[in-house]
Amino acid sequence: MRVWVGIDDTDSSRGMCTTYLAVLAMERVERELGKVIGFPRLIRLNPTIPYKTRGNGAVSFLVEVDDVGELVDVVNEVIIEHAMLDDEKTNPGAVFVDEELAVKLKPFADKAIKDVLQIDEALFVIGKYFIPHLRHKKGRGLIGALAAVGAELEDFTLELIAYRYPERFGTEREYDEESFFDMDYELYPQTFDNVDWCNDVVVCIPNTPCPVLYGIRGESVEALYKAMESVKTEPVDRRMIFVTNHATDMHLIGEEEVHRLENYRSYRLRGRVTLEPYDIEGGHVFFEIDTKFGSVKCAAFEPTKQFRNVIRLLRKGDVVEVYGSMKKDTINLEKIQIVELAEIWVEKNPICPSCGRRMESAGRGQGFRCKKCRTKADEKLREKVERELQPGFYEVPPSARRHLSKPLIRMNVEGRHIFR
């Protein structure tokens, strides 16, 4: 029989990675029980959830086995041996879903990616469909496990994850930074968001004590293998390609889909600038827009780097569409579309038609004059200000990009201003 295995919440800030644990489980299944079919899936869930460890990703993989009970036992042994069960924030869960049943979990998965779910909702689904499952401690991982099985990916990307040898876990990673930039130069955009040229950062290498050496994102298996061959690093123990919803904007809720905005959700909203951008201590930039939901505060935080310079050019009356997550009643910007620029006019002293210089005031109520040419004018001139900003799409740089946020290089839109 063909069964989907979903696993989540086996890691912690101190180590482990659910993708790594899933790879270990897949190896055990292949050795002892049956066959793993195709690539595993890495499904990123709602990025604003406060319970998340790091990237809020859950894993699923399809297997063909004779006995589901034996499958449950094997996965349970792997979780007990490798999950960070001593961490109070780690609450693993795993589910075992018949392939034909998996399609019925789509609504649950959609909610897990866009909304906020409680463990009772996962338990209700498990009970409704009599799904075999594993629940360790509080079992919050059951939410992600079900979502990883039920998610339908109309759009998807791939990620090749290379893992370190266990004896190196927690030590400083060894790699040739220049080789990652060379890889990006040769393969972009078939591989993407692996380095940040503007800020000189390799972003596909984590800085946590987890087993991951690097995770290269791409559009094809061929490109990922080429990337793997070109980068220079410490020895790789294991590697696996995951199908994922990275870089798809799958977390965004369109304004037409809801009647009100809520914290811990991500939105795509259109509005008109009502309060011009201002900086606060720390380099964060804020502004406000008028939307169908009323006034909404938006923010470009310091880690978004040069993106803030775009935001600082907004002016009252500009029409924009913002993309980002709402926390503390503020949209944390991931990208923005400048839909329409407001016309800005200023009054200036008239220009002398003879010498081309600005005239001076001739006194209250007496108009203007050019002392040199003795020419006169009655009124100031209204001049249109040339805007430095152009309509189109702008995004945060790769070093500030969330897993789920779709980079402009993957969007078929006009006016893309790409920060690579």
Secondary structure, DSSP 8 states (H G I E B T S, - for coil): -EEEEEEE---BTTB--HHHHHHHHHHHHHHHT-EEEEEEEEEE--TT-TT-SSS-EEEEEEEE-S-HHHHHHHHHHHHHHHS-TTSTT---EEEEEETTTGGGGHHHHHHHHHS---HHHHHHHHHHHT--EEE-TT-THHHHHHHHHH---SS-EEEEEEE--GGGTTS---B-HHHHHHHHHHHTTTB-SSEETTTTEE-SS--SSSSEEEEEEES-HHHHHHHHHH--BS--SEEEEEEE-TTS-TTEEEGGG-SS--TTEEEEEEEEEEEEEEEETTTEEEEEEEETTEEEEEEE-GGGTTHHHHHTT--TT-EEEEEEEEETTEEEEEEEEEEE----EEEE--B-TTT--B-EE-STTS-EE-TTT--EESS-EEEE---S--SEEEE--GGG--SS---GGG---SSEE---
